[in-house]
């Protein structure tokens, strides 16, 4: 059966394919594949002074969220899970390359088509993991900014235009991919167990 799909597929382990423009939960893979992939992707397009993975970044965001809103910490951990399927595109490029001016309410604003792709892939990931699509009321987004400012301070000394908020007091010590993968999975299991207990 040749089913029509939107866009082109990317290859995944075990002879699977995933269509980023036509995402389906059953094609996501699972948390181990997500953890493994994110642990091998370096933040800031690889321009850190040492390797620092998206997986470790995600753990930091989860920790920051957990301080203020523990039930939302799992969403902090998974906020970049779509990047296991779309790749980590650096934020300035993401905002500019796919931007298009549109008129809304008499004002010109920029819309980001890539943001919509990421949103739909993220929704498929959450569905695959059995999590509802919740409005985190900016808690995760703020933690992400704090993490980014902290990472810029510790891993990109002298970089400008990255920090939009104050960094966290803790100092980041980068860990290798295999350790980040294990830590990501352990954090996922802990947060999911806490979520089950709170129901």
N, C-alpha and C positions, 0 to 999 in steps of 0.2 A: 504494500500500500504506500503510495507516494503522497504523503500529506503535505499540503502547502504551508510553509512557515514564513514568517517575516524576517528578512535579513539573512545573514550568513551565520552558520554555527561555528562555535569554537570547540576544539577537542577536549575531552576530559578522560580521566582514567577509566578502565574497564569498558572500553569501546563506546563510551557515552559521548553525546554531544549536547551542547547547551546553546540556545539561541538568545543572546542578550536583548534583542529587540522583541522577542516573543517568549519571555521567561515563564517556565512552569515549575512548580514546587518539586514535582517528581523527578526533575532533571538536575536539581541543584547538587546532588551528591549527599553530603552529610557533614556533621560538625568536624569530624577528623580531617576531611579533605579541606574544609575551610581553614582550620587551624594550621594545617601543613602549608597551604598556599600562602596565607598571610604571614607565616613565619619566615618565608623566603623573599618577601617583598620589602625593600628598604624604603623608609620614609624619605620625604623631600627629594624624590627622584634619585636617591643614592648619593646625595651631596653632603651627607653627614660626615663628621670627622672619623666615625667608625660605623660599622653596620648596625642599624637599629630598625627593627622590623615593625611592620604594621600590626602584627600580633602583639608585640610588647606595648605599642602605642594604645591598642585597644584595651589591654589590661589596665593601663594607667587611667584611661578614661573611665573604665568601670569602677576603679577605686575612688576616683574623684566624685563620681555620681553616688556611690554607696555612702559617702560621708553625709550627703544631704537628703538623699531619697533612695534608701536601700531597695525598694521594690523595682526601681527603674535601672538598677545596676546592670542587669542582663542586657538591657538595650544599649548601655554604654559599651559593654563588651562587644556587642554585635553591630555597632553603628557603621562600621566599615566592612561588614561581612560581604557586601556586594562586590567589593574589590577583589575577592577571591575569584570572581567570574568576569569582572570588567577590567581588572588591573587598577593600579593606583596612579591616577592622573594628577599631576601637581595642580594645586588649586588655582594659581594665576592663569595657567594655560586652560584649565577647564572653564574658567569664567570668561576668558577672551575668545578662545578658538570657536566655541559653540554659541557665542552670544549673538543675539539678533535684537535690534531695537523694535519695540512694539508700542503702540499708543494705547494707554489705558487711563481712563478717567481724565483725558486731556493732557496727560503727562507721558513722556517717553520713558520707558523702563527697559531693562534688559531681561530677556528670558533665556534660560539655559537648557536647550534640548537635552544635553547630556545628563543634567540633573533629573530629568524625567525618566531617562533610561535607568539611571542608578536607583531611582525611587521604585520603579517596577521590579527590578532585580532584587532589591532589598525586601520588598513585599513577598516575593517568591521564596526568599531565604527564610523569612520569619514563618511563613506557612509551612515550609518543609520541616522546620524545627518545632512546630506546634505552638507558636507564640502569636498572640494577637497583635495587630498593627495599632499601637497606642500613640497618642499625642503625649510626648514627654515634656511638653510645656517649656521647652527651651533648656531644660536641665542638662540633657546630653550635649546639646550644641554648645552650651557654656563650658562644660567640662572639656569638650574637644578643643575649644580655644585656649583654655588654661594649659592643657597638655601640650598644645602646639607651642605656646609661649615658653613653657618649661623645656621642651625639646630644643627649641631654637637657642635658648641660653646655654644649655649643657652640651649640645651636639653640633651646633653651627655657630660658634662664637664669632661675634662681629657682624652676623647677618642682620640686615635691616628689612623693615617692612613686613615682618612675620608676626610679631607679637601685637595682638589687639587688646589683650588684657594682661594683668600681672601674672607672672609665673608662680607655680606652686613652690613651697619652701623646700620640698624634697629634691635631692639631686638624683638625676637619672644615671644609672649604670647599665649600659647596653649588655644584653646577653645574646649568646649565639642562637641561630635558628632552632636547633633541636630543643634547647632549653625553653625558648619562647613558645614553641608548639606545645610542649608538655604543660607549661604554666597556663597557657590559654585554655587547654582542655580541662585542667584542674579547676580553673576559675569558672568555666562554664558549668561543670558538674556541681560545684559548690553553690553557685547562684541559682541554678535550676532546682536543686534540692531545697534551698531556702524558699524559693517560690512555691514549691509544692507544699511545704509545711505551713506557709502563711495562708493557704486556701481554706 
